[in-house]
Amino acid sequence: MRHDLGKMTRSEAIEYLTGPGQDYELEKIQQYGQECLGFKNGPSTLRDLYEETRSEKPFIVFGDERLSFEEAWQQASRIGCLLSNGYGIQKGDRVAISMRNYPEWILSFAAATSIGAIAVAMNSLWQPDELAYGLTDSGARILLADDERLERLARSRTSFSALSILGVRTSETYGLKIRPLREALLEVPADVSMPEANLRPEDDATIFYTSGSTGHPKGVVSSHRSVLTALLSWELDVVAGAAMQGQRPSVPDVQPAALLGVPLFHATGSHAVYLSSYRAQRRIVCMYKWDPEKAADLIEQEQVSNFVAPAAMTGDLVTAATLLGRDLGSLLVVGGGGAPRAPAQVKSIDQTFKRAQPNTGWGMTETNAIGSGIIGAEYLDHPESSGRSSAVIELRIVDGGGRVCVPGERGELQVRGASVFRCYWNRPEADAETFVEGRWMRTGDVAYLDDEGFLYIVDRIKDMVIRGGENIGCGGVEAAILEHPAVVEASVYGVPDDRLGEEVGATIFASSDLSEGDLREFLASRLAHFAIPRYFDVRREPLPRTGSGKILKRTLREDAARGIADS
């Protein structure tokens, strides 16, 4: 960047930085039969990303364990050889990963995507039948899982005789045919090279599962290019922010570090924290489980500069820092996503942390977590906004008749661009419902854009609850509740919650006496714990319906919200 540019508007900065000859130059590309903008420079595949960023700098921190970028690549190469030579994993095969935020999650993901396999990021909070569904739906040939996930899989009602299983940090078998990963790697030389793979930018790289409004979760399939587009888009936003101040991005005196408190099976954890750390040469400090006081300790001990998490976790950290009397002065950015933060929380971040700038954005698993973003003073001035559109994403608001709305007018948010996913795995009916003319993707979010291009999310069309960053399909929860023999009708909905944004509520018509305790015990093996309703209203009479026979969900939701507020 030239030194004589001075301060620029965001649009001026983006235009300059993406112009001919610039690092973030944009060009027109074809993806999935649609013309869109893509980055001309940068890595072409995830494997290129890993190889181009090898260094002796610290990369993964987990307790007392430390791995440099080079050591992580060498260990991933050994896993890649094991998958390829030991288990015959080939290009396009699915490799499922289900575990806590262990270093092995990162190493297995890098190995799978480097040899051309598709990494399937399994939700580690899933219960036995959900875990079995994900493995069956994805057609995974091999699973890398830790002790807790293996114990749950053994309790599922599905047989996996053809599935190869590598156990991570466990010596138990639970009656399954499991081989410890550590033992299997003894047969692979320490200095082995990653197996060769003929990779292209448009090849499928990942499947992340997202809760639909009805039924089972859907597998979101993304290419190497789509994932990398998201990573470079975030980089561009940082450089553009500096250009708006007439500056270059500052070079840190010490190696930056990010706290990994959110699970890696989330696009936030995998993309915004993990994958974006390669080119930034940023350390990742992995947490075994979320604990706000432990997080505050780690931030001080490891001099963490970046913390990206849903609003609920950010609120926990603010509270912990206040109670402990910590200013967490190493923090430079406190980011988030999912449900919008309350304006008061945006201000509390600015007031609590000495140097940190609050930021947020809107994105989906289907967009590889990008879409819009906002940071610092702009965020403080527009605390209810999700920011302005990424340079490589197009946003539009469309009314019920398909007309594009004018600024300030509410409608459904639609998006398209190079980071948007290819398809839902084996769900052509969902693809047909999601994509409209020109591969515009329907998000199911009700939103509006103001005159300055700031995006505001105001409601959801889809029957979905967002609880602390977790998307919960109401239909799937209803289906699980209806499996109980005493349940005749069930309606599931979201109710406001100060900490999590929303909590799950359910109104039930039961044919006999049914306690909340009975319901929770029944659902414990059927739903991830975050999807089990916190609030139950059990009735001995049919639920109210419209004249056409539909349950009056809005009325039940409003009744529940009033009851909770009055309690």
N, C-alpha and C positions, 0 to 999 in steps of 0.2 A: 504494500500500500504506500502511495506517495505521502510525503510528510506535509505537503502544502494543501491537503484536501480540506482541512477544517471540519467543523461539525456538519453532519448531513442528516436528512430525514431518513427514516427506515427504507422507504422506497428507493431513495437515491443510493443508499449504501448497498442495498440488494442488487440494484441495476449495475453498479460499478463492480462489485465483487463477483458477479456471475457473468461478466462480460468476457470477450475474447482475450485469451492469454492469461486470465486470472486462475488462481488455484481452484476456485469453485465455479469455473465456467460451466454454464448450462448449454445443452444441445438438445435438439429434438430427436427422440428415439421412438421405436415401435415396441410396445409391450402388450402382449395378449390381444394383438390386432388393433390397438388403439395408440395414436400418437400422443406422446406426453414429453415432459421435460426430464432429462436425466443429467447427472454430473459427468462431465467429459473426463475428468481426472480422478485419481483415487483408485483403490483396489477394485478388481472386477468380481472377485468371489470372496467368501469368508476365509477360505484358505489363504488367499493373497494377503488379506488383512492380518492374519496371524503371523505369516512368514515375514512380511515387511516390517513388523514391529518387534522382532526378536531383539532382546537386549539383556544386559545383566542387572537392570533395575528391578527392585522388588515389585512383585505383581500381586500375588495372593497371600493374604494374611488370615490365618485361622487358628486362634489360640496361640500356641507356641510354634505352629508350623509356618514356614516361609518358603515361597517359591518365586524365583525371578521369572521374567517373561521367557527367557531362554529355557529355564528348567521346566516351565509349564509346557512349552512346545515339545521338549524332549519326552516328557511323560505322556502328553497327548499322542505323540508319534508311536509310543509303545502300545497305547490302547488302540490306536488306529490299526497297527499291525495285528494285534490280537483279534480285532473284529474282522479284518479282511482275511488274514491267513488262517486264523484259528476257527472262525465261525462262518467263513464264506460270505460275509456281508458285501454286497455289491451296490453299485450306483442305483439309487431309487429305493433301496430297502429301508425299512423304518427301524430306527434304534430308539427305544423308549428309555427315558431317564426319569426316575422318581425317587427323590431323596431330599433331605435337608440341604441347606446351603453349604455342603461340603466342597472342598477343592475338587473332588472327583466329579461333581456335577459339571463344573467348568471344563475339566479335562476331557470328559466323555463327550460333551457337546462339541468341543473343538475337534476331537477325533472324528466323530460321526460326520460332521459337515465338511471336513477336509478330504474324506475318502469318497464323497459323493452320496453318502446315505442321507436320509431325512431324519433329523433329530426331532423326536416327539417329546415335548416338554409336558410331562404328566403332572397334574395338580397333586401335590404331596398331601393335601388335606382330604383327598377323596377317601371314602370308606370302601370296604371290600367290593361291593357290586359296582360302584362307580369306577374303581380301579380296573376291574375286570372288563367293564364296558370299553374303557379307553384303549386297552390292549387289543381287544377284539376288533373294535372299530378301525383302529389304525393299521391292523394287520402286522403289528410289530414282530420282527423275527427274534429280537433279543431285548432283554430288559436289564438295565443296571439300576439296582435299588438297594436302599439301606434296610436296616433291621425292622423299623416300624412299618414300612411299606410291604416288606415280605411277609410279616406276620398277618397283615390285613389281607394280602392276596391269598394266603393259605385259608382264610375264612370265607372266601368268596364261593359262590355256587357254580363256578365255571372251572372246567379242566383245561390246563395249559400244557399238555404233554409235548406239544411241538415247539414250545417257547423255550429258548435258551435263557438262562438267568445267571447274571453275575452279581454276587452279593458284595455290597460296599460296607465296610466296617461292621461286619457281622460274622459270627461263627455258627449261627443257628441255621437249620434248614427248614423247620416247620413242616416237614413232610414233603417239601418241594425238592426238585432236582436243582440244587443251587451249587455254583462253584464260586468260591471267594475270589474277587478280582485280584487281590494282592497275591494269592497263590498262583492264579493264571498268568500273571505278569512275570513270574519267576522264569518262565520259559521264553521270554522276549528279551533280547539283548538291550543293555542300557543305552547304547549309542545307535540304535536302529533309526532309519529314516522313515518318514511318513510314506505310506504306499502311494504310488502315482495314481492320479485320477484325472480324467478328461472332463474338467468342469467348465460350465458356461454360466454367464450371469443370470440367464433365465431359468436355470435348473432349480427344481424345488429344493429348499434347504431345511425348512422347519415346518412343524405342525404344532401349533399352540391351541389348546382347547378353550373355548369361551362358552359361557352359559347362554343358551337361547331362551326366548321367552316361553317356549313350550318344549317339553320332552327332554331328551338327552343333550349334553353339550355337543357343540359342533367343532370339528377340527379345522382350524384356519391354516391354509397352506400358503406359504410365502417363498419367493425365490431369493437367491443370493442378492440379486440386484435390489429387490424391495427392501431387504434388511439394511443393506449398505446405504441406500438412499436416505433412510431415516437417520443413520449415524452421521452422514455428511451434512444433512439438513440441520442437525443440532449444532454442528461445528460452525456452519455458516451463520446461524443465529448469534453465536457468541462473537464472531468476528464482526458481524454487522452492528452489534451492540456497541462494540468498541469504536467502530467507524462513526457512529452517530455522535460520539464524544470527541471526534477528531483524533482518535488514538489507535494504536495497534493493541491487540490483546496482550496483556502483561505476561511476561515470562516469570513464573514463580521462582522464588529463591530456593525453595525446597520442593521435593517431589509431591505433587498433589495426591490426595487420598480420598476415597469415597467409602462411606459406610454402607454395607449391604445388609439392610434390615428387612427389606421386602423380599419375598421368595423369588427365586430365579425362574420359576415357571410362569411368572408374570412378565409381560413385555417390559414393564418398568424395571424389574430386576435384571432381566437378561439383556435388554437393549440399553436403557438409559444409564444403568450402573455398570454392568459387566462389559458388554461389547464396545461401548463408547470409551472404555478405559484403555484400549489398545493404542490407538493413535495419540491419545493424550498422555500415554505412559504414566497412567495413574494407578496407584496401589488400590486394591480392593480389600477392605477389612470386613470379613464375613462374620456375621452373627449366627450362632446356633439357633437361637430363637429370639423374638423381639422382647426386649426388656428395656424400658426407657432409661432407668438409672444406669444399667450396664452400658447402654448406648452413650450416655453422657460421659461415662468413664473412658470408653474406647475413643471417643472423639478427642478427649484431652490427651490420652496416652499416645495415640497414633497421629495426632495433629491432622485430623480429618478436615478436609476443606469442602466436600460436597456431601449433602444429604438429600436424597430424593425418595419420597414416600407419600402414601395417601394422607389426606388431611388428618385422619384420626391419629396416625403415628406421629405426625408433626405436632399435633396438639399434646400428645403424651410427652414428647421431648421438651416442648416449651414448659409444661407443668413441672417435669422433673428438674430441668435446669433452674427454674425459679425456686423450687423447694430446696434444692441443693446449693443454691447461691452461686451457680456457675454462669459465666458469660460465654463460654465455649468460643473463645476468641479466634480459633483457627478456622471456624466455619465461614466460607465465603458465599455459598449458595445453599439455600434451603428450598428444594423444588418439590413439586407434587403433581398430582393428576387425579383421575377418577372424578368423584363428585366435587363440585366447587367448594373452596374453603369459605367459611363465614368471614365477612369483612373484618370482624374483630380479631380473628386469628391472623389475618394478613398483617394487621398492625402490631399484634403481639410478637410476631417473628421479628419485625423491624426493631421493636423496643427491647426484646429480650436478648438478642444476640448482637454483640458489639459491632461486627463487620458484615454479617451475612445479609445477602439480598434475597428477599422472598421471590419465588417465581412459581408459575404453574403453566398448565397447557391443557388442551383437549386433544385426545387421541384415542385410538381403539386398538385392540389386538389386530383387527383387520387392516389397520393402516400402519402397522408396526410402530405404534405408539406416537406417531407424529400427526400433526394437523394444524394446531395453532399454539402460540406461546406468548408469555408476557413475563416481564421481570422488573425488579427494582422500582424506580419512581413511577413508571407507567402502571405497574401493578397496584401500587398504593393509591394512585389516582383512579384506577378502574378495578377495585377489588372484587367485583362480581363478574368480571369478564374472564374468558379463557384466552384472551390475546388475539393477535392477528395471524393470518394464514402463513404457513410455511411457503417458501418460494417455489417448492416443487409440488405443491398440493393446490388444487382448485377447490374452493368451497362455494356452495350456493344454497339458498333457502328456497324451497319450493312449496307452494300451497297444495291443497287436496286435489286441485284440478290440473296440476302439472305446470302451473305458471311460476316463473321465477319471481320471487318477492323483491320489493324495493326495500332500501334500508329502513330498519325499524319495524318491519312487518314480520310477524311470526309464521313459521312453517317448518317443514322437515329439513334438517341439515343433510345435504348430500355432498359427497367428496369423490374426487378422482385424482390419480397421479401415479407416479412410478413406485411409490411405497405401498400402494394398495395391494392386498393379497390376491392370489390367483383364483382360488375357489375354496369352498367348503369340501372337505374330504368326503367323497362318495355321497354328496348331498345336492344333486342337480336341482331339486325342487327349491332348496334354500337359495342357491345361486340365482335361479330365475326370479325369486322374490326380492333378492337384494340388489341386483344390478339392473339398471334401466338404461335407456338409450345412451350410446357413447360410453358405456361402462361407468356411468355415474353410480356410486354406491349409496344406497339408502341407509342412513345410520340409525333411524328410529328415534333420534333426538329432536325435540322441538326447540328451535333456536331463532335468533335474529342477529343480523349484522347492523351495526350503527353506521353513521355517515363516515366515520374514520376507519371502518373496516374491522372494528373490534367485535369479536364473537361472544354472544351470551347464550348459554344453555339454560333453558327455562323449564323443560319438562321432558317426558319420554312417551313416545307412542307405543313402544314395545312394553309388554307386561314384565317388567324387570325391576329388581331392587338392587341398588348399589350400596353395599354395606362395607364401609371402610376400604373401598377399592375393589372389593369382590363383587362381580356381577352374578346375580342369583336369579335364575329364571323361575317365575312364579309357577308356571305349569309343571315343571319338574318336581317342585316341592309338593304341589297339590297331588300329583300322581303318587308320590311316596306316602302321603298321609292317607290317601284313599285305599291303600293296600291293607290298612287296619280293618279287621272284620266289623268293628263297631261303628266305623265312619260311613255315613251315607252321602254327605256333601262336604266339600271343603273349598274355601276361597282364601288365597294367599296374596298379600299385598305389602307395600312398604309403609312404615310409619316414621315420622321424623325422630331423629336422635341427635343430640348436641355433639356427641363425640364422634360417632361413626357416619353421620350424615343421614343414614336410614337404618332401621332395624326391620326384621321380618316379623310380620304379624299374620295370624291365621284365625278365621272364624269357621267353626266346624259344627255340622249337624250330626249328632251321634244317636244311635239307636238304643244305647244303654249308657249307664254311668261310665264316664271316661275321664280320668284325671290328667293334668298336665304331665305329671311324673310318668304315667303309663305311656303317653304319647312320645315324650322325649326318649324313653328307653327303647320304644319301638323304632324310632327314627334313627337312633344312634348308629346302627349298622347299615342304614340305607342312604344317609345324606352326610356330606361333610358337615362338621360341627357349625361352621358359619352359616349354613343354609337352614339349620333347624330353627324354627320360629322362636323368638324370644317371648312373644306375647301370644297367648291362646285365648280364644273366646269359644268355649264349648257349650253348645245349645242342644236342647232336646226337641227342636222344632225345625222345619225346613227353612232354608235361607231365603231371604226376599229376592224376588225375580222381577224382571221387566215383563211387559206384555208379550214379548216374543220369547220369553223363557230364559233369558240370560240372567245370571246372578248379579245383583246390584253391588258390584265390588266397590265402587266409589263410596256408596253409602256405608258399607261395612268398614272401609278404611277410615272414613271420617268419624264414625262411631268409636273406633279403636283409638284414634288420635285424641279425641276428647276424653275418653276414659283414662288414657295414660297421663294426659295433662292434669287431670283432676286428682289422680292418685298420689 
